Amino acid sequence: MIEIREYNDIRDEELSSAWESLTAAGLCPNLFMSYPWVATWAEHLRAVVRPAVVVGYSQGGVVGIAPLFRGRDGSVGLPISSNPMSLRGELIVGEAHGPGFGSAVLEHFRRTRRPLRLRGVPRGSITFSCLMGRDSARGFIRHERAVREAPYIDIACTWEQYLAARPRKVVHEWERKIRRIERGGAVRVRRLGSEDSETLTREFIDVEGRSWKEERGSSIGQRGVSPFYTTVARLAAERGWFHPFWLELDGRTIAFLYGFVFGGAYWAIKTSYEEQSAGLAPGVRLFHEAVGDAFRSGLSRFDFVGHRSRWTGEWATGWLEHVDIALYPRSPRGALAFAAECWAAPALRRLTAAHRST
């Protein structure tokens, strides 16, 4: 029997202790669901979300955590944002307790008669099976929508074997671009040593301000999320998770990879380079070092986190599909919300798009 408790204060010591204990046991599935990341996310968005974190206890011990938050409309969701602040949502639970915990969480929220909108859930994960299983989601109208594929590299061989397995044309292009940038000056790829994480993050943000993202209005500074990335880097550095790389040309930083090592994987959260150095293809040299380091360090995966693209496709050995899951209570109100959001709204968007095209 699983006892459910809901916490409405993300800083509650009992909650943080339970969270850290599951992380120490290796049950936190990804960096985005770690306590430092979620707590910082919640603080940054405190004006629009309220914690409704559910913890499951069995025989006095914690068995699972559903890091859920209530939005302004009253619905409940995972701590996911549309930008790289948080892109992957999962429950923190092991396989043994997964089905029971998932059912208990859904039963807890079934009484509120509000929909659960759970974004960024990896298909095939424990979370997906817990929420979409026939028994656990009983009493809800279920809807899922594929939203993106995140590229990754499975590290199951040596760095040399990985390169040998890549298309020869791709590897030769990487080598050509690396030679090009090395002809441009003194090149050095660095990673975190004794540097202060907050100072380093501010330097990365400055580099992004000189990138193409600034012109498009999508840089960290323009989005107003600089404090989030600075705080997360500091908290992660205290735990030994922060693992950035940056590329210097003649002593000046021109490109960076804001990344972390968590759960045996490398998480490439953000990367950018200054626009004036674009012709030197600094990203190739930077990722050649970062990916190679992941192989040499004995990690199990290099996760590019974001969306499938041409350049990540050159590196990736696989893609992780993410889905948005919506669960509507089987009630007149739930059925109406399901019809409006899953049928009427998409139909209206298609009609609008057709009208614009003509």
N, C-alpha and C positions, 0 to 999 in steps of 0.2 A: 504494500500500500504506500503510495507516494503522497506526502503532505505538501500542499502548495502554499507558498507565502508570496505576496506581492509587495515589492518595495517601490516607494515613490520618491526616494531620495538617493540619487546615484552615489552620494558620498557616505551612505550608511556603512558603518564599520563591519557590521555583520555580513552585509552584502559583498563588500570588497574582499573580506576574508574568504567567503565561500567561492567567489570568482577566482581569486588567486590560488586556492587549493585545487580547483579543477584544472587550472592552467599548469600548475606544478605536476599534476597527474598526467599531463599530455592530452587532455580532452578538449582544449580550446582549438577549434579547427582552422582558424586563420588569424592573421594579424589584426584584421578589422574588428574581430570580436573579442580581442584582448581588453582587459579592464582599463589600462591607461588610454588606449585608443578611444573606447566607447565613452569613458568619463570625460575626456577632452571634447569629443564630438557633442556630447550632451550639454556641456558648459557653453560651447560656441553657439549652439542652437537653442538655448534655454528659453528664448522668447517664443518659439513656435512648437516645441515638443516638451512633453512631461514624462518622466520615467514611469513605466508600469512593468518593471522588471520582475519576472516570475522565477522563483527558485523552488526546486523540488527537493524534499528531504525524505529519506527512508531510513528508519531505525536510527535516527539521530544524526545521520550523515548526509551531506549534500550530494545529490546524484545528477542534477542538471540545472541549467540556467537558460531562460528564454529572455534575451536582452531586448525587451519590447518597450515602445514609447507610444504615447497617445499624441495624435496630431490635433490641430485646431478643430477639425471636423468630428473629433471623438473616436475615429478609427484607430486601430492599433497596428503598429508596424515595426520592422527591424530598423536599426540605426543606419540607414542607407541614404547617401546623397547622390545627386546627379553628377558631381565632379569627383575626382579621386580622393576626397576626404574619406569616403567609405563606399565600397563597390560590391562587397560580397557579404551576404547575410546568412547566418546559420545559428542553430541552437548549440549550446555548449553541453554536450552529453555524449556518453559512450554508447556503443551498439547494444550492450546488455540492457540498459535502462531506456534506450531511445523510444521504442513504441509506447511504453507505459507513461513516460514523461510527456511525450507529444500529446497523448490522449488527455492527460491531466491538465495540460496547459489549455487545450481547446475547450475542455469542459469548464475551466475557470472563466473563460471569456464568453462562452456560449450564453451565459446568463445576462450579459450586458446588452445582447441583441445588436451589437455593433459589428461591422465587417472588420476582418483582419486583412491588411494589405502588406504582404511580405515580399519585398523586392530583393532581387539579386541572389536567389537561392540556387546553388549549383545542382543541376540535375544529377541524380544518382547518389547524392549525399545522404547521410543519416537524416538530416533535416528534411529533405525532400520526401523520403519514405515515411517519416513520422507524420508529416502534415498532409500528405496526399494518399495515405493508405485508406482503404475502404472503412476500416473500423475506427481509426483515429479521427477522421474528418466526418464521421456520421453526425447528421444534424446540421450540416453546412452545405450550401451550394458552392461547388468548387470551380475555379477558373484559373487556368495557367496560360502564360504567354511567354514564348521564348524572346529574350531581349538582346543577348549578345553572346559572343564566344571569346573567352580570354585565352590568349596563347601562352604556352608554357614549354619548358624543356624538361623532359624526364631525364634525370642524371643516373644512368644505369651502366655507364662505361667510363673509360678515361677520356680526357679532353682530346687527346690525339685521335682516338677512335671516333669521337663525335665529329671532329672536323673531317675525317676521312669519309664519313657517311653523308656529309652535306654535298649538294650538287657541286661539281668541280667549278662550274661557271660562277657560282655564288662565292665560293672560297677565294677564287682568283680575283674577283672584284673587291672583296674585303682586303686582300693583300695589296692590291693596287692603291686603294684609298689610304691604307696605313702608310705606304711608302710616300704618298703625296703629302700627307700632313707632316711627316718626319722631315721632308725636304723644306718645309715652311719655317722651321725653327727648332728650338730645343723643346721636345715634347716629354711630358711627364704625367703619368696617371697616378693619382694618389688616393689613399683611403684613410679613414679616421684613425688618428693616433692619439696624440696628446691635445689636439685642437678642441676648443670649446664648441659644443654642439650648437648652441644658440647663435654664436658668432658665425659659425660655418653656414647655418641655415639662412641667416640674413644675407650672406655672400651669394648663396645659391639663388635667393629671391632676386638679388640685384642682377645676376646673370640672366634670369628669365625676363627681367625688365628690358634687356637688350636683345630679346629674341623676337621671332615672328609672332609669338603669342601676345606680346604687348600691343602690336598693331591691331590684332583681332579682338582685343579686349578679354582674353582668356588667361592672362598671367595670374600668378598667385597674388601679386600686389593689387591688381585691379579687382579681383574677386573678394577682397577683404578677408582672406583666410590666412594671412601671414601669421597671426598669433596662434592659430591652430597648428600649423606645421612646425612652428618654433617650439611650442609646448610639447607636442608629441615627440619631437627629436630629443628634447631634454629628458623626458621620462623614459624613453626607450634606451638612451645612452646610459642612464643609471642602471638599467637591467642588462646592459651588454647587447641590446638588439640593434641599435643604430649602426648601420654599416654602409655609409655613402661612399661614392667614388667621384672624383672630379679630375678634369683634364686641364693641365696647364700648358700654355704655349709661351715660351720665353718668360716664364715666371708669372704669367697672368692667367687666371681661371677663365676658360672660355666655354666649358661644358660641364654638366654635373649629372649625377644619377643619385637621387634621393631615395635610398633603399634601406631595407632592414633584413636581418636574419631572424626568423621566428619559426619554431616548430620544424626545424630541419630544412627549411626552404628559404630561398632568397626572394624578397618581395620588392620588385622594381616599381616603386610608387609613382615617381615623377622624374622626368628627364627633360633637359633643355640645353640649348647652346645659343651663343650670341649670333645674331644674324650676319654680322660682317665676316664671321669665320665659316659660314655655311659651305662655301666652296671647297673647304678642306675636309669636309665630311667628318667632323670630330666625333660624332656619335658612333661610328664604326670602331674607331680606336678605343673609345671608352667602353663600349659593350664587349669588345673582344677581350679586354682585361677583366671586366666584371664577371662575364659568363665563365671565362677560363678559371677565375678564382673560385667560383662556386663548385666547379668540378674538382679542383685541387683541394678544396676544403672539406670534401666529403659530404656535401649537402645532397639532398634527394631530388630537389626540384628548383628550377629558376622560373619564377612566375612573373610574367609581364603585366599582369593585373588588368590592363585596359582592354580595348577592343581589338579585334582581328584587323590586321593591316598588311600592306605589302612588305614593309621592312621587318615587322615581327615574324611574318611568315617565313622569311629567310632563315631565322634562327629556330623557330618553334618545332617541336616534335609532336605537339598535340594541341587541342583546343578544348577548354572547359566551358560547356554550355550553361548559361544562367537563365533562370526563368523568374518571372514575377508571378506570385501566387496570391489570389484573392479568395477569401472564404467568407461567404455571406450566410448569416443565420437563416435557417428554413422557417421563415415567417413572412407575412405580407410585406413588411418593411424591407426585409432582406431580399426578397424576390424582386421588389421594385428597384432596389439599388443595383442588383445584378443586371436586370434588364436595361437600366439606364446607362450603366458604365460599360457593360460588355457587349451590348447590341446597338442601342440607340446612338451612343457617342461615337463609336467607330463608323457607323453608317453615315452620320452627319459629316464626319471628317472626310469620308470618301466622296460624298456629294460635293462638299466644298472644294476638294482638290479637282474634281472633274469640272466644276464650274470655272475654276481659275484657269484650267488648261484650255478651255474653249473661249 
